Amino acid sequence: MIRVLLVLSCPGRIGRQLAGEADIEVRHRTPETWGDVVTALDEFAPSVVVLDRDVLGTGDVTAVTGAGHPARAGRPPAVVLLAGAYHPGDVVLAAKAGVRGYVVDSSGSPWVAVVRAVAAGGGWLAPVAVGELLDEVRTREPHRLREPPRIPLTERELSVVRLVAQGCSNLEVAAELGLSQSTVKTHVSRMLARLDLRSRTQLAAFARDLGIV
């Protein structure tokens, strides 16, 4: 059963459309405050709320979508915002508030289809509003790929740290790279200081975390 709460000043035509469906239960509330809306939500626990843009304005739609009500966080209703006329700027704000549908009302609005779509987890958007949403997506700053972290080590130090991470001793590192043990010890000490690490174990972990080995 799809439970629909109509928060509208004049629900007659929409209510009649929905009431004709066997699997849709409809209730109506004309509130004076957002507290009235919250009370109706708690009492009826609707699957879908059709909210008149002009009844209480759009400034606190999150009170209906569930973002402002922790007790309903697990089951917020799908909200459809009903506008008597298209208002530029509505769609982006409504979408950010969690609204699932935006309908510019007319006598031919297919309310049964709208309710079924949002109740099933989909959405519904008035054709006149599509351009605004596309413009918002198109003008948004392109997502920048995260740059890989810069490793503050020289190529020689990287060679040393790879071997240290493999468990080699200073003697073994020196033999592998053709260096003296004192030089290897100096490289390790400098790397520990530069990376603010305290031991060879931490240095090895650093190398593994960054994919050096």
N, C-alpha and C positions, 0 to 999 in steps of 0.2 A: 504494500500500500504506500503510495506517495502522498505524504501529508504536506499540504501547501497552505502557508499563511499569507494572506493578502493584507499588506499594510498600505491601504489605498483609501483615498477620500471617496471614490465612487467605484466600487468593485463589481457592480452589476453585470456588465457584459462579460468581463473576464471570468468572474465567478461562475456564470451560467455555462460558459464553454467548458470549464474544468469540471464542474459538478456533473456533467453528462457522462463522465468516464467512470467506469466501475472501480478502477484501481486508484482513483484520486480522491482524497478527502480534503475538503476546503474549509478554512475558517477565515474570518475577516476581523481586522482590528483597525480602527481609526484612532491613533494615539494622540495624546497631547504632548507627551515627552518621550524621550528615548527610554526612560524607565518603564513606560507602558509597553514598549516593544520588547524589552528584555523580559518583562513579566510574561508576556504572551509566548515568547520563545520557550521559557521554562515550563509553562503549563502545557503547551501543545507539542513541543519537541518536533517542529516541522522538518521535512527533508528539504523543502524549497521555500524561500521567502521572496515574494514579489513586492518590492519596495518602491513606492511612488517618490520620485525625486523631489517633488514639491511639498510633500507632507511635512517632513522635518528637515529638509535640505540633505546635503551629501557629506557634511563635515564629520560625521561620526558613524559611517557605515561599518567600521570595524566592530562596533557594538553588536552588529548582527552577524557578521561573518565569523565571529568567534575569537578574533584576535584580542578583543578587550574583555573576554569572559573566560578565565581559566577553566571553570567548571564544564564548559562546553568545548574545550579544546580538542577532545577526541571525536566529536561529532558535530562540527559546525554545519549549518545548513548552507545549501547553495543559494546565493543571493542573485536575483535578477533585478536590475535597476530599470524602472519604467520612467521614461521622459515623455512629456507631451510634445516636445519639439527638441531637435538636436541642439545641444550646447557644446561648442568647441571646448576642448579641454576635459570634458567629462570622462571620456573613455579611459585615458591613461590613469587618471586619479582613481577611477572605479576599479580598474584592474589591479593597481597597487594596493587597494584596500581589500582585495580578495573577492571582488564581484565576479560571478561566472557568466552573467548575461547582461546585455544592454539593449533595450528595446525602445524604439521611438514609436509610440502607440499610434495605431490606426485601426479602423474597423476590421481590417483584414489580417491583423496580427495573429499568427497561428499559435495560440497560447498552449494548446495541448502539446504541440511539438516542442515548444520552448521548454516547458516544464519537464518533459521526458528527457530532453537532451541534457539539461543541467543536473537532473537527479541521477543520471547515469554516469556523471563525472565529466561530461563534455561541456561545451559552452555555446553561447548564442550571441551574435553581434549584429546589430542593425547595419545594413549595407552602407548607409550614409556615414557610419563611424569607422569603417574599415580603413579608409585612407589615413585618418589620424593615427591609428595604431601602427600602420605600416611606416608612416613618416617618423614616428617615435623610434621604431626599431632601426630604420635606415640612418637616422642622424645620430644615434647613440655612438659614443666613442668606440672604435673597433677594439676588440679584446686583444690585448698584447700578450704574446707568449712569454711566459716567465723565463728570464735569462738564467742559464745555469750559473751556479755560484762560482765566483772567481776564487781560485786556489792560490794563496799568497806564497807559493813555493817555487824555487827555481827547478829547472829540469834535473840538475844533479840531486837536489833535495828530494824530488819526487822519486828518483831512482832509489835513494836511501830509504825513504819511508815505505816504499813497496816491499822491500826486503825485510824491514823491521816488522811490518804487518804480517809477513809470512812466518815470523818467529825466529828470524836470523839474529845471531849475536853480532856485536860490533866486529869481531874477528871475521865472521863469515861474510858480513857486508863488505868489509875491506877487501877480502880475497876476491869476492865476486866483481867488485867495481874497480879493482886495482888501486885502492887507496890505502893510506895508513890508518891504523886504528884510531889515532888521535884526531885525524881529519873526520872520520866517521862520527866520533864522539862529539866533535865540535858541531857538525851538521845537526845531530840529534838535539843537542842542547839549544842551538839557535831556533830550531823548529818548535821545541817545547815552549820557549819564551815567546816567540812570535804568535803562536796559536793559543797562548795562555793555558797550556796543558801541564800536568804535573808528573806524568810518567810515560814510559814507553808503551804501557798497556793502553793509556788514553790516546796516544799517538796512533797506535794500530787501529783503535776503534774509529778515530777520525778518518783514517784512510778508507776503511770499509764503508763508513757512512756516505762518503762522497764518491764511492765507486772507483777509487784510485786503484784498488786491488780487486 
